[in-house]
Amino acid sequence: MATLSVKPGQRFSVPDWQTNSQLLSSTAENQRSISHQIRQEGRALRTETTNQTLWDQQDTCSRLYERAQDVARWKDALEASRKEVDTEIEALSEVKEDAERALAAMTVPLEVAVECLTLRDGRRGNELLRDPVEAELKKEVEVTEGTQQALQQKVSQAFAQLCLLQEAWQQLTFDLQNKAEALEVEQSCLSLTETSPHISLKPNPLRVPSGSTSPQQWEQFSQYSRSRAQEEVRAAARLRETMRISIAQVLNELEAQRVTTDFALRKQSHELERARGELLWQHKTTQEEVEELEQDIRRLEDDLRAKTGPLKLAHTRLEIRTTRPSVELCRDQVQYGLVDEVKQLEATIAVLKQKLAQSQRALQALQQQLSHIVEDLSRKTDALSLERRSLEVRGRLATPPKRLQESAAPHISSTRASCLELL
């Protein structure tokens, strides 16, 4: 009878087998439960993390959009401020140019006043006097030099203010460039998606870049740029108004002084013409008197020479009658008549000589006075010529530029009315 070969090994009992089977089943069920729980938790985690990621992305996009809006709003505000600065720079530059033109226009009035003073220094003798014209011309020089200094000061202030405005403009431009770059960066970040090309993981993305600022510092910097620009614009506007008023006052003062000086010069010319006319009349009448006196002197000399013959005749008769002999040498009526005739002729000659000498002295005095009149007339003629040349020189005074006149029209019109009232 054949026998089965039995392999050696451990044998388990039926209960052990059943226990093992139950253990495997329970373990499988337990693992499946754990796996199910893990799967559910994973699904919940995936859903939660997906939602969280979406919400975080949406929140980041919202913040990026708000940040871009803030940057764009500040960019618009800074651009508006820069436009104001540009407008004010242009306006202040125009007023500065007006002041420079007014300053350049001061050269001619100053040269004219100095030239008139130099011309009037050429007067001779008693015509070289300190008159109101000289006082007004000197005052005109002082006013012109004073206005030159005032305008030069205003031009310097305008230049300094333009430099400040330019600095504010550059600071705004720098801030605007940064804002534009930042806005481009924010919009670029806002336009990125998960499917965008060139996105990748970066090393140490959580680092804080050097030079980073806080939102408060960022806003304070932009606010400072804007506030500084607005402050400089307000200061420039005040300076512009002050410069316009100064230019108007300068034109008013110069116009008033010019009218006053011209009036004094015309008045002095009129006085010189009147005095010269009076001297011409005196010269004419004195010359006529000299001519008449010379004729009378010639007549006196003729009469004086005419008395020499009768005197010689009487002397001769008296001398001849002294040769009468003896008792014939009588002092008769003829003798007394001849003596009286000689005495009368000698007295007449003496009177004529005295009158002739008196007439000659009078003629000499008239001629001397006539010489004085001619000399004074020459001086007055020269002085009148100088006054007329001064008036011609003052005709070079050019009117202010049209734009300056328009800007200063109200002030100039009031000053001209005052000058007309004075005249």
C-alpha positions as CSV (number, residue, x, y, z in Angstrom):
1,M,0.0,0.0,0.0
2,A,1.3,3.2,-1.1
3,T,1.9,6.1,1.5
4,L,1.6,10.0,0.9
5,S,4.7,12.0,1.4
6,V,4.2,14.8,3.9
7,K,6.2,18.0,3.5
8,P,7.6,19.3,6.6
9,G,6.3,22.7,7.7
10,Q,4.1,24.5,10.2
11,R,0.5,23.7,10.1
12,F,-2.2,26.0,11.3
13,S,-5.4,25.0,12.8
14,V,-8.8,25.9,11.4
15,P,-9.5,28.5,14.1
16,D,-6.2,30.1,13.3
17,W,-7.1,30.2,9.7
18,Q,-10.5,31.7,10.5
19,T,-9.0,34.2,12.8
20,N,-6.5,35.1,10.1
21,S,-9.2,35.5,7.5
22,Q,-11.3,37.7,9.8
23,L,-8.1,39.7,10.7
24,L,-7.5,40.3,7.0
25,S,-11.1,41.3,6.4
26,S,-11.2,43.7,9.3
27,T,-7.8,45.1,8.4
28,A,-8.9,45.7,4.8
29,E,-12.1,47.3,6.0
30,N,-10.1,49.5,8.4
31,Q,-7.7,50.5,5.7
32,R,-10.5,51.2,3.3
33,S,-12.2,53.3,5.9
34,I,-8.9,55.2,6.5
35,S,-8.4,55.5,2.8
36,H,-12.0,56.8,2.3
37,Q,-11.5,59.3,5.1
38,I,-8.2,60.4,3.6
39,R,-9.8,60.6,0.2
40,Q,-12.6,62.7,1.6
41,E,-10.2,64.9,3.5
42,G,-8.1,65.2,0.3
43,R,-11.1,66.2,-1.7
44,A,-12.1,68.7,0.9
45,L,-8.6,70.0,1.1
46,R,-8.4,70.2,-2.7
47,T,-11.7,72.1,-2.8
48,E,-10.6,74.3,0.1
49,T,-7.2,75.0,-1.3
50,T,-8.5,75.6,-4.7
51,N,-11.1,78.0,-3.4
52,Q,-8.5,79.6,-1.2
53,T,-6.1,79.9,-4.1
54,L,-8.9,81.4,-6.3
55,W,-9.9,83.7,-3.5
56,D,-6.3,84.7,-2.9
57,Q,-5.8,85.3,-6.6
58,Q,-9.0,87.3,-6.7
59,D,-8.0,89.3,-3.7
60,T,-4.5,89.9,-5.1
61,C,-6.1,91.0,-8.4
62,S,-8.4,93.3,-6.5
63,R,-5.5,94.7,-4.6
64,L,-3.5,95.1,-7.7
65,Y,-6.4,96.9,-9.4
66,E,-6.9,99.1,-6.4
67,R,-3.2,99.8,-6.3
68,A,-3.2,100.6,-10.0
69,Q,-6.1,102.9,-9.4
70,D,-4.3,104.7,-6.6
71,V,-1.2,105.0,-8.7
72,A,-3.3,106.2,-11.7
73,R,-5.2,108.7,-9.5
74,W,-1.9,110.1,-8.1
75,K,-0.5,110.1,-11.6
76,D,-3.4,112.2,-12.9
77,A,-3.1,114.5,-9.9
78,L,0.6,115.0,-10.5
79,E,0.1,115.5,-14.2
80,A,-2.5,118.2,-13.4
81,S,0.0,119.8,-11.0
82,R,2.7,119.7,-13.6
83,K,0.4,121.3,-16.1
84,E,-0.3,124.1,-13.6
85,V,3.5,124.5,-13.1
86,D,4.0,124.6,-16.9
87,T,1.3,127.2,-17.2
88,E,2.7,129.3,-14.4
89,I,6.3,129.0,-15.8
90,E,5.0,130.3,-19.1
91,A,3.0,133.1,-17.4
92,L,5.9,134.1,-15.1
93,S,8.3,134.0,-18.0
94,E,6.1,136.4,-20.0
95,V,5.9,138.8,-17.1
96,K,9.7,138.5,-16.6
97,E,10.2,139.3,-20.3
98,D,7.9,142.3,-19.9
99,A,9.9,143.4,-16.9
100,E,13.1,142.9,-18.9
101,R,11.7,144.9,-21.8
102,A,10.6,147.6,-19.4
103,L,14.1,147.6,-17.9
104,A,15.7,147.8,-21.3
105,A,13.3,150.7,-22.2
106,M,14.7,152.6,-19.2
107,T,18.0,153.1,-21.0
108,V,16.6,155.6,-23.5
109,P,14.9,157.9,-20.9
110,L,18.0,157.9,-18.8
111,E,20.2,158.7,-21.7
112,V,17.8,161.4,-22.8
113,A,17.7,163.0,-19.4
114,V,21.5,162.9,-19.1
115,E,22.0,164.3,-22.6
116,C,19.5,167.1,-21.9
117,L,21.4,168.0,-18.7
118,T,24.7,167.9,-20.7
119,L,23.2,170.1,-23.4
120,R,21.9,172.6,-20.9
121,D,25.3,172.8,-19.2
122,G,26.4,174.5,-22.4
123,R,24.5,177.7,-21.5
124,R,26.7,180.7,-21.0
125,G,26.8,183.5,-18.5
126,N,23.7,184.3,-16.5
127,E,21.7,181.8,-18.6
128,L,23.5,179.0,-16.7
129,L,21.0,178.9,-13.8
130,R,19.4,176.4,-11.6
131,D,15.9,176.4,-13.0
132,P,12.9,174.0,-12.5
133,V,13.9,172.2,-15.7
134,E,17.2,171.2,-14.3
135,A,15.5,170.1,-11.1
136,E,12.9,168.0,-13.0
137,L,15.6,166.5,-15.2
138,K,17.7,165.5,-12.2
139,K,14.5,164.1,-10.6
140,E,13.8,162.2,-13.8
141,V,17.3,160.7,-13.6
142,E,16.7,159.6,-10.0
143,V,13.3,158.2,-10.8
144,T,14.7,156.3,-13.8
145,E,17.6,154.9,-11.8
146,G,15.2,153.9,-9.0
147,T,12.9,152.2,-11.4
148,Q,15.8,150.3,-12.9
149,Q,16.8,149.0,-9.5
150,A,13.3,148.1,-8.7
151,L,12.7,146.3,-12.0
152,Q,16.1,144.5,-11.7
153,Q,15.1,143.3,-8.3
154,K,11.8,142.0,-9.6
155,V,13.6,140.3,-12.6
156,S,16.0,138.6,-10.1
157,Q,13.1,137.5,-8.0
158,A,11.3,136.1,-11.0
159,F,14.4,134.2,-12.1
160,A,14.8,132.7,-8.6
161,Q,11.1,131.8,-8.6
162,L,11.4,130.2,-12.1
163,C,14.3,128.1,-10.8
164,L,12.1,126.9,-7.9
165,L,9.2,126.2,-10.3
166,Q,11.7,124.3,-12.5
167,E,12.8,122.2,-9.5
168,A,9.2,121.5,-8.6
169,W,8.5,120.5,-12.3
170,Q,11.5,118.2,-12.3
171,Q,10.5,116.6,-9.1
172,L,6.9,116.1,-10.5
173,T,8.4,114.7,-13.7
174,F,10.6,112.3,-11.7
175,D,7.6,111.2,-9.6
176,L,5.4,110.9,-12.7
177,Q,8.0,108.7,-14.5
178,N,8.1,106.5,-11.4
179,K,4.4,106.4,-11.3
180,A,4.2,105.5,-15.0
181,E,6.7,102.7,-14.5
182,A,4.9,101.5,-11.4
183,L,1.5,101.6,-13.1
184,E,3.0,99.6,-16.0
185,V,4.3,97.1,-13.5
186,E,1.0,96.8,-11.7
187,Q,-1.0,96.5,-15.0
188,S,1.5,93.9,-16.2
189,C,1.1,91.9,-12.9
190,L,-2.7,92.3,-13.3
191,S,-2.6,91.0,-16.8
192,L,-0.7,87.8,-15.8
193,T,-2.6,84.5,-15.5
194,E,-1.6,80.9,-14.8
195,T,-1.4,80.3,-18.5
196,S,0.7,83.3,-19.2
197,P,4.1,82.5,-20.7
198,H,7.3,83.4,-19.0
199,I,5.9,82.7,-15.5
200,S,8.2,80.6,-13.3
201,L,9.3,80.0,-9.8
202,K,11.7,82.5,-8.5
203,P,14.4,82.2,-5.8
204,N,13.5,83.9,-2.5
205,P,10.4,85.7,-3.7
206,L,9.5,86.7,-0.2
207,R,12.5,88.9,0.3
208,V,12.0,92.6,1.1
209,P,13.8,94.7,-1.6
210,S,16.2,97.3,-0.3
211,G,14.8,100.8,-0.4
212,S,11.2,99.6,0.1
213,T,8.8,102.2,1.6
214,S,5.6,102.0,3.4
215,P,2.3,103.1,1.9
216,Q,2.3,106.1,4.2
217,Q,5.8,107.1,3.0
218,W,4.8,106.6,-0.6
219,E,1.7,108.8,-0.2
220,Q,3.6,111.4,1.8
221,F,6.3,111.6,-1.0
222,S,3.6,112.2,-3.7
223,Q,1.7,114.6,-1.4
224,Y,5.0,116.5,-0.8
225,S,5.7,116.8,-4.5
226,R,2.2,118.0,-5.2
227,S,2.1,120.4,-2.2
228,R,5.5,121.9,-3.1
229,A,4.4,122.4,-6.7
230,Q,1.1,124.1,-5.6
231,E,3.0,126.3,-3.1
232,E,5.5,127.4,-5.7
233,V,2.6,128.1,-8.2
234,R,0.9,130.3,-5.6
235,A,4.1,132.1,-4.8
236,A,4.7,132.6,-8.5
237,A,1.2,134.0,-9.0
238,R,1.7,136.5,-6.2
239,L,5.0,137.5,-7.7
240,R,3.4,137.9,-11.1
241,E,0.8,140.2,-9.7
242,T,3.4,142.2,-7.8
243,M,5.5,142.5,-10.9
244,R,2.5,143.7,-13.0
245,I,1.8,146.3,-10.4
246,S,5.4,147.3,-10.3
247,I,5.6,147.6,-14.1
248,A,2.5,149.7,-14.0
249,Q,3.8,151.9,-11.3
250,V,7.1,152.3,-13.2
251,L,5.3,153.3,-16.3
252,N,3.1,155.7,-14.4
253,E,6.0,157.3,-12.6
254,L,8.0,157.7,-15.7
255,E,5.1,159.0,-17.7
256,A,4.2,161.5,-14.9
257,Q,7.8,162.7,-14.6
258,R,8.2,162.9,-18.4
259,V,5.0,165.1,-18.6
260,T,6.3,167.3,-15.8
261,T,9.7,167.7,-17.3
262,D,8.4,168.4,-20.8
263,F,6.0,171.0,-19.3
264,A,8.9,172.7,-17.4
265,L,11.1,172.6,-20.5
266,R,8.4,174.1,-22.7
267,K,7.6,176.7,-20.1
268,Q,11.3,177.6,-19.9
269,S,11.5,177.8,-23.7
270,H,8.5,180.1,-23.7
271,E,10.1,182.3,-21.1
272,L,13.4,182.4,-23.1
273,E,11.5,183.3,-26.3
274,R,9.7,186.1,-24.4
275,A,12.9,187.4,-22.9
276,R,14.7,187.1,-26.3
277,G,11.8,189.0,-27.9
278,E,12.1,191.7,-25.3
279,L,15.8,191.9,-25.9
280,L,15.3,192.1,-29.6
281,W,13.0,195.1,-29.1
282,Q,15.5,196.7,-26.7
283,H,18.3,196.1,-29.2
284,K,16.2,197.7,-32.0
285,T,15.2,200.8,-30.0
286,T,18.7,201.2,-28.5
287,Q,20.2,200.9,-32.0
288,E,17.8,203.6,-33.2
289,E,18.7,205.8,-30.3
290,V,22.4,205.3,-31.0
291,E,21.9,206.3,-34.6
292,E,19.9,209.4,-33.6
293,L,22.5,210.3,-30.9
294,E,25.3,209.9,-33.4
295,Q,23.5,212.3,-35.8
296,D,23.0,214.8,-33.0
297,I,26.7,214.5,-32.1
298,R,27.6,215.2,-35.7
299,R,25.3,218.2,-35.7
300,L,26.9,219.4,-32.4
301,E,30.3,219.0,-33.9
302,D,29.1,220.9,-37.0
303,D,27.7,223.7,-34.8
304,L,30.9,223.8,-32.8
305,R,33.0,224.1,-35.9
306,A,30.5,226.7,-37.2
307,K,31.2,228.9,-34.1
308,T,35.0,229.0,-34.8
309,G,34.6,231.4,-37.7
310,P,32.5,234.1,-35.9
311,L,34.9,233.8,-32.9
312,K,37.9,234.3,-35.1
313,L,36.2,237.2,-36.8
314,A,35.5,238.8,-33.4
315,H,39.0,238.2,-32.2
316,T,40.4,239.6,-35.3
317,R,38.3,242.7,-35.1
318,L,39.2,243.3,-31.5
319,E,42.9,242.8,-32.3
320,I,42.7,245.2,-35.3
321,R,40.9,247.9,-33.3
322,T,43.8,247.9,-30.8
323,T,45.9,249.6,-33.5
324,R,43.7,252.7,-33.4
325,P,45.9,255.7,-32.6
326,S,45.8,258.0,-29.5
327,V,42.4,258.9,-28.3
328,E,40.8,256.9,-31.0
329,L,41.6,253.8,-28.9
330,C,38.2,254.3,-27.4
331,R,36.2,251.7,-25.5
332,D,33.1,252.4,-27.4
333,Q,29.9,250.4,-28.0
334,V,31.6,248.5,-30.8
335,Q,34.3,247.5,-28.3
336,Y,31.7,246.4,-25.8
337,G,29.7,244.7,-28.5
338,L,32.7,242.7,-29.7
339,V,33.6,241.8,-26.2
340,D,30.1,240.6,-25.5
341,E,30.1,238.7,-28.8
342,V,33.4,236.9,-27.9
343,K,32.1,236.1,-24.5
344,Q,28.9,234.8,-25.9
345,L,30.6,232.8,-28.5
346,E,33.1,231.3,-25.9
347,A,30.1,230.5,-23.6
348,T,28.3,228.9,-26.6
349,I,31.3,226.9,-27.5
350,A,31.8,225.8,-23.9
351,V,28.1,224.8,-23.7
352,L,28.3,223.0,-27.0
353,K,31.5,221.2,-25.9
354,Q,29.9,220.2,-22.7
355,K,26.8,218.9,-24.5
356,L,29.0,217.2,-27.0
357,A,31.0,215.5,-24.2
358,Q,27.7,214.6,-22.5
359,S,26.4,213.2,-25.8
360,Q,29.5,211.2,-26.4
361,R,29.4,209.7,-22.9
362,A,25.7,208.9,-23.5
363,L,26.7,207.4,-26.9
364,Q,29.4,205.3,-25.2
365,A,26.9,204.2,-22.5
366,L,24.4,203.3,-25.2
367,Q,27.0,201.4,-27.2
368,Q,28.1,199.6,-24.1
369,Q,24.5,198.8,-23.2
370,L,24.0,197.7,-26.8
371,S,27.0,195.4,-26.6
372,H,25.6,193.9,-23.4
373,I,22.2,193.5,-25.1
374,V,23.9,191.8,-28.1
375,E,25.9,189.5,-25.8
376,D,22.9,188.6,-23.7
377,L,20.8,188.2,-26.8
378,S,23.5,185.8,-28.1
379,R,23.4,183.9,-24.8
380,K,19.6,183.7,-24.8
381,T,19.7,182.6,-28.5
382,D,22.1,179.8,-27.6
383,A,20.1,178.9,-24.5
384,L,16.9,178.8,-26.6
385,S,18.6,176.7,-29.2
386,L,19.8,174.3,-26.4
387,E,16.2,174.1,-25.0
388,R,14.9,173.3,-28.5
389,R,17.5,170.7,-29.0
390,S,16.6,169.3,-25.6
391,L,13.0,169.1,-26.7
392,E,14.1,167.4,-29.9
393,V,16.2,164.9,-27.9
394,R,13.2,164.2,-25.7
395,G,11.3,163.3,-28.8
396,R,13.4,160.1,-28.8
397,L,11.5,158.9,-25.8
398,A,9.7,155.8,-27.2
399,T,6.4,154.7,-25.9
400,P,6.4,151.5,-23.8
401,P,5.7,148.2,-25.6
402,K,2.0,147.6,-26.5
403,R,1.6,144.6,-24.2
404,L,3.1,146.6,-21.3
405,Q,0.7,149.5,-22.0
406,E,-2.3,147.1,-22.1
407,S,-1.3,145.4,-18.8
408,A,-0.7,148.8,-17.2
409,A,-3.6,150.7,-18.9
410,P,-5.7,151.3,-15.8
411,H,-2.8,152.7,-13.8
412,I,-1.4,154.7,-16.6
413,S,-4.8,156.3,-17.5
414,S,-5.3,157.4,-13.9
415,T,-1.8,158.9,-13.8
416,R,-2.3,160.8,-17.0
417,A,-5.5,162.2,-15.7
418,S,-3.7,163.5,-12.7
419,C,-0.9,165.0,-14.9
420,L,-3.5,166.8,-17.0
421,E,-5.2,168.2,-13.9
422,L,-1.8,169.5,-12.8
423,L,-1.2,171.1,-16.2
